Amino acid sequence: MITSGDENVVVANNVWKIFGDRAKEALEAIRKDNLSKAEVLEQYGAVVGVKDVSISVNKGEVFCIMGLSGSGKSTLVRHINRLIEPTHGEILINGVNVGNLNAEDLRVMRADKIGMVFQNMALLPHRTVSDNIAFSLELRNVDAFTRAQAAEKVIETVSLQGYGDRYPSQLSGGMQQRVGLARALAADPDILLMDEPFSALDPLIRRGLQDEFLVLSKVMKKTTLFITHDLDEAIRMGSRIAIMKDGEIVQIGTPEDIVTKPADKYVADFVAGISKLKLIFAHTIMQPIAKYEKENGKLKDMDACPKADAEDDLDTLVGHAVGQDNPVVIMSDGKAVGIVTKDALLRGVQGEA
């Protein structure tokens, strides 16, 4: 069991969600007889949405949950603020078991601690941008002056200056998505739940909003669960990624872990077409200088070798190695700590760390 501490803001422990009138019976049968999803549906008329999932999300990180349609990712994230009740398991927010909250405490937690951003923003067409952003504060009976101040502040945060008096129909899709994000940020929540927020947008607009959100996340340090079906997006956005299939988590790791050490063929097939140039780093593929010299002889002139930092990615390393016969010397805190050969670079490009 994962416990919630200072760093674990969101924790899910052994969460199951089975839809259907016989969900409890189905869960017992799955545990006893290891039934498949198809067998559960046939025998109990129940659908397994989430299967024994445990995750912990650290303070300030962007944690991506990635999977194809029907994998259970959106079902899982809706447990975080108890839009869905688990069949079994628990959700902890800052150490508080969400399942134990009464109706009033749950409402307060949703209002104060968690902001949600969806693919469909559901903006109110008869309200201006400012009023849409302030709407959640209005529902909490925050006074008009404070609402206006909060809206003005967050409008600037998401680069919508000058659009506060516009209506949703007067905005582009990307701008409407900014309004949705601003609405979630207006109450200054600790946690953001983002369910495929950019997936309906054109590629260029989508990438631009991804970049803007990454900048915002570094500044605002919001703990974010980001749901996507796109591995490229997950790799760009996530400090860690959980890959789901059929309601289960197949693998959790950093983008580099996912690409270089796929847990099974399912993950390996996903990452097969991903460029490794920005995902693998010098410290992963370098070898100690002593090992290099044992295998290749003493490095005669280290000063003549190109230098790179231990945190430099493959793209940077390739640039250093072009036109060079010497290996790349990897530096950390002003000291040479390793060697990257051209063979190691090629293996890195192929995804082998």
C-alpha positions in Angstrom: 0.0 0.0 0.0 1.2 3.5 -0.9 0.9 6.1 1.9 0.5 9.8 1.2 3.3 12.0 2.5 4.6 15.5 1.8 5.6 14.5 -1.7 2.7 12.1 -2.6 -0.2 14.5 -3.2 -2.4 12.0 -5.0 -2.4 8.3 -4.1 -4.5 5.5 -5.5 -4.3 2.2 -3.6 -5.6 -1.0 -5.3 -8.5 0.8 -7.1 -11.0 -1.4 -8.9 -14.0 -0.1 -10.8 -16.5 -2.6 -12.2 -19.7 -1.3 -13.8 -22.8 -3.3 -13.3 -25.4 -4.5 -10.7 -23.2 -7.5 -9.8 -19.9 -5.6 -9.5 -19.1 -7.0 -6.0 -19.7 -10.6 -7.2 -17.7 -10.1 -10.3 -14.8 -8.7 -8.3 -14.7 -11.8 -6.0 -14.8 -14.0 -9.0 -12.0 -12.2 -10.7 -9.8 -12.5 -7.6 -10.7 -16.2 -7.2 -10.7 -17.5 -10.7 -8.7 -14.8 -12.6 -11.6 -14.1 -15.0 -10.9 -12.1 -18.2 -12.9 -9.0 -19.0 -14.9 -11.0 -21.6 -15.7 -13.7 -19.1 -16.8 -11.1 -16.5 -19.1 -9.5 -19.1 -20.5 -12.9 -20.1 -21.0 -14.3 -16.6 -22.0 -11.2 -14.6 -23.1 -8.6 -17.2 -20.4 -6.4 -15.7 -17.6 -4.3 -17.3 -14.2 -4.0 -15.8 -13.2 -0.3 -16.1 -10.2 -0.2 -13.7 -8.3 -3.2 -12.4 -6.3 -3.1 -9.2 -4.5 0.2 -10.0 -2.0 1.8 -7.6 -0.3 5.1 -8.4 1.3 8.0 -6.5 1.7 11.5 -7.9 4.3 13.7 -6.4 3.9 17.3 -5.5 4.3 19.6 -8.6 4.8 16.9 -11.2 3.0 16.3 -14.4 1.9 12.7 -14.3 0.6 11.4 -17.6 -1.8 8.5 -17.8 -1.7 7.2 -21.4 -3.7 4.6 -23.2 -6.0 3.9 -26.1 -9.7 4.4 -26.0 -11.3 2.0 -23.5 -8.0 1.5 -21.5 -9.6 3.0 -18.3 -7.5 6.2 -18.1 -10.5 8.6 -17.9 -12.4 6.3 -15.6 -9.3 6.2 -13.3 -8.9 10.0 -13.2 -12.6 10.5 -12.3 -12.0 8.6 -9.1 -9.6 11.3 -7.9 -12.4 13.8 -7.1 -14.9 11.1 -6.6 -17.0 11.7 -9.7 -16.9 7.9 -9.7 -17.0 5.7 -6.6 -14.5 2.8 -6.7 -15.8 -0.8 -6.4 -12.8 -1.4 -4.2 -9.7 0.6 -3.1 -9.0 4.1 -1.9 -8.0 7.5 -3.1 -5.9 9.8 -0.9 -5.5 13.5 -1.4 -2.8 15.0 0.8 -3.4 12.0 3.1 -7.2 12.4 3.3 -9.2 9.4 2.1 -11.7 10.9 -0.4 -14.1 8.1 0.1 -14.6 9.0 3.7 -15.6 12.6 3.0 -19.2 13.7 3.6 -21.1 15.6 0.9 -20.1 19.1 2.2 -16.4 18.2 2.7 -16.3 16.6 -0.7 -17.8 19.8 -2.2 -15.2 21.9 -0.5 -12.4 19.7 -1.6 -13.5 19.8 -5.2 -13.9 23.6 -5.1 -10.7 24.4 -3.3 -8.2 21.7 -4.1 -8.9 20.3 -7.6 -9.3 22.0 -11.0 -10.6 20.1 -14.0 -9.9 20.7 -17.7 -11.6 18.6 -20.3 -11.5 18.2 -24.1 -14.9 19.7 -24.3 -14.7 22.9 -22.3 -18.5 23.4 -22.0 -18.1 27.2 -21.8 -21.3 29.1 -21.2 -22.1 30.8 -24.5 -24.0 33.7 -22.9 -21.2 34.7 -20.6 -18.0 36.6 -21.4 -14.6 35.1 -21.0 -14.2 36.8 -17.6 -17.5 35.5 -16.4 -16.8 32.0 -17.6 -13.5 32.0 -15.8 -15.1 33.4 -12.6 -18.1 31.1 -12.7 -16.8 28.5 -10.3 -16.0 31.3 -7.8 -19.5 32.6 -8.2 -20.9 29.2 -7.3 -18.9 29.4 -4.1 -20.5 32.8 -3.3 -17.2 34.7 -3.7 -18.0 38.4 -4.0 -18.0 40.1 -7.4 -14.9 42.2 -6.8 -12.8 39.3 -5.8 -14.1 37.2 -8.7 -13.2 40.0 -11.2 -9.7 40.3 -9.7 -9.1 36.5 -9.9 -10.3 36.4 -13.5 -8.1 39.3 -14.5 -5.1 37.7 -13.0 -5.6 34.3 -14.6 -6.5 35.9 -18.0 -3.0 37.3 -18.0 -1.5 33.9 -16.9 -2.9 32.2 -19.9 -2.2 35.0 -22.4 -5.8 36.2 -23.0 -5.2 39.8 -22.3 -7.8 42.0 -24.1 -10.3 39.1 -24.5 -12.1 39.3 -21.1 -15.2 40.9 -22.6 -15.4 38.6 -25.6 -17.9 35.6 -25.8 -16.8 32.0 -26.5 -18.2 32.2 -30.1 -15.8 35.0 -30.8 -12.7 32.9 -29.9 -10.7 30.2 -31.8 -10.6 26.7 -30.5 -7.2 27.2 -28.9 -8.4 30.4 -27.2 -11.4 28.6 -25.8 -9.1 25.9 -24.4 -7.2 28.6 -22.7 -10.4 29.9 -21.1 -11.1 26.3 -19.8 -7.6 26.2 -18.3 -8.1 29.6 -16.8 -11.4 28.6 -15.3 -9.6 25.6 -13.6 -6.8 27.9 -12.3 -9.1 30.7 -11.0 -9.6 29.1 -7.6 -5.8 28.4 -7.4 -6.2 24.6 -6.8 -3.4 22.4 -5.7 -4.2 19.7 -8.3 -5.2 19.8 -12.0 -7.0 16.9 -13.7 -6.6 17.3 -17.4 -8.5 14.8 -19.6 -7.3 15.0 -23.2 -7.5 18.8 -23.1 -5.7 19.5 -26.4 -6.7 16.4 -28.5 -9.4 18.2 -30.5 -7.1 21.0 -31.7 -5.1 21.3 -34.9 -1.5 20.0 -34.5 0.2 23.5 -34.5 -2.2 25.0 -32.0 -2.0 21.8 -29.9 1.8 21.9 -29.8 1.7 25.6 -28.9 -0.7 25.0 -26.0 1.5 22.1 -24.8 4.5 24.4 -24.7 2.6 27.1 -22.9 1.3 24.7 -20.3 4.8 23.3 -19.7 6.0 26.8 -19.0 3.0 27.4 -16.7 3.5 24.1 -14.8 7.1 25.0 -14.0 6.0 28.5 -12.7 2.9 27.5 -10.9 4.0 24.0 -9.7 0.6 22.5 -9.9 0.4 18.7 -9.3 -1.2 17.6 -12.6 -2.7 14.3 -13.8 -2.7 14.6 -17.6 -4.7 12.1 -19.6 -3.9 11.4 -23.2 -4.1 8.7 -25.9 -1.1 10.1 -27.7 2.3 8.8 -26.6 4.1 11.7 -28.3 2.1 14.1 -26.1 2.7 12.0 -23.0 6.4 12.0 -23.6 6.4 15.8 -24.1 4.3 16.6 -21.1 5.0 14.0 -18.5 7.7 13.8 -15.9 6.4 10.3 -15.5 4.0 8.2 -17.6 1.6 5.4 -16.6 0.6 3.3 -19.6 -2.8 1.6 -19.3 -4.3 -1.4 -21.1 -7.7 -3.0 -20.4 -8.0 -1.2 -17.1 -4.6 -2.1 -15.8 -1.3 -0.2 -15.6 1.2 -1.9 -17.7 4.2 0.3 -16.9 5.1 3.4 -15.0 8.3 5.3 -15.6 10.0 8.4 -16.9 9.8 9.0 -20.7 13.3 7.7 -21.0 12.4 4.5 -19.0 9.4 3.9 -21.2 11.3 4.3 -24.4 14.5 2.4 -23.5 13.1 -0.2 -21.2 9.5 -1.1 -22.3 7.9 -3.6 -19.9 6.4 -5.8 -22.6 5.6 -6.1 -26.3 2.5 -3.8 -25.9 4.7 -0.9 -24.7 7.5 -1.8 -27.1 5.1 -1.6 -30.1 3.9 1.8 -28.8 7.4 3.3 -28.6 8.8 1.7 -31.8 8.2 4.8 -33.9 9.3 7.4 -31.2 12.4 9.5 -31.9 14.9 8.9 -29.1 17.0 12.0 -29.8 15.4 14.1 -27.0 14.6 11.3 -24.6 17.9 9.6 -23.9 20.7 11.4 -22.1 24.4 11.2 -21.8 24.4 9.8 -18.3 22.4 6.8 -19.5 24.6 5.7 -22.4 28.1 6.7 -21.1 30.6 4.2 -19.7 33.1 5.0 -17.0 36.4 6.3 -18.3 38.3 3.4 -16.6 36.1 0.8 -18.4 36.6 2.6 -21.7 40.4 2.7 -21.3 40.5 -1.0 -20.2 38.7 -2.0 -23.4 40.3 0.5 -25.8 43.6 1.6 -24.3 44.4 4.8 -22.5 42.7 7.9 -23.9 45.8 9.8 -25.2 44.5 13.4 -25.5 41.3 14.1 -23.5 41.6 17.8 -24.3 41.1 17.0 -28.0 37.8 15.2 -27.3 34.5 17.0 -27.6 32.9 17.7 -24.2 29.2 17.3 -23.2 27.2 17.6 -20.0 25.9 14.5 -18.3 22.3 15.8 -18.8 22.7 16.5 -22.6 20.4 14.5 -24.8 21.3 12.4 -27.8 20.6 15.2 -30.3 23.2 17.3 -28.6 25.7 14.4 -28.4 25.3 13.7 -32.1 26.1 17.3 -32.8 29.3 17.0 -30.8 30.3 13.7 -32.4 29.9 14.8 -36.1 33.2 15.1 -37.8 35.1 13.7 -34.9 37.2 10.5 -34.5 37.5 10.9 -30.8 34.7 9.8 -28.4 32.7 12.4 -26.4 33.9 13.1 -22.9 31.0 13.6 -20.5 31.4 16.2 -17.8 29.7 16.8 -14.4 30.6 19.5 -12.0 33.7 20.3 -14.0 35.0 16.7 -13.9 35.2 14.1 -16.6 32.9 11.3 -15.5 32.4 9.1 -18.6 32.8 8.4 -22.3 30.3 8.1 -25.1 31.5 6.3 -28.2 29.9 6.5 -31.6 28.7 2.9 -31.2 26.9 3.9 -27.9 25.3 6.9 -29.8 24.0 4.6 -32.5 22.6 2.2 -29.9 21.0 5.1 -28.1 19.3 6.3 -31.3 17.9 2.8 -31.7 16.5 3.0 -28.2 19.1 0.8 -26.5 20.5 2.3 -23.3 
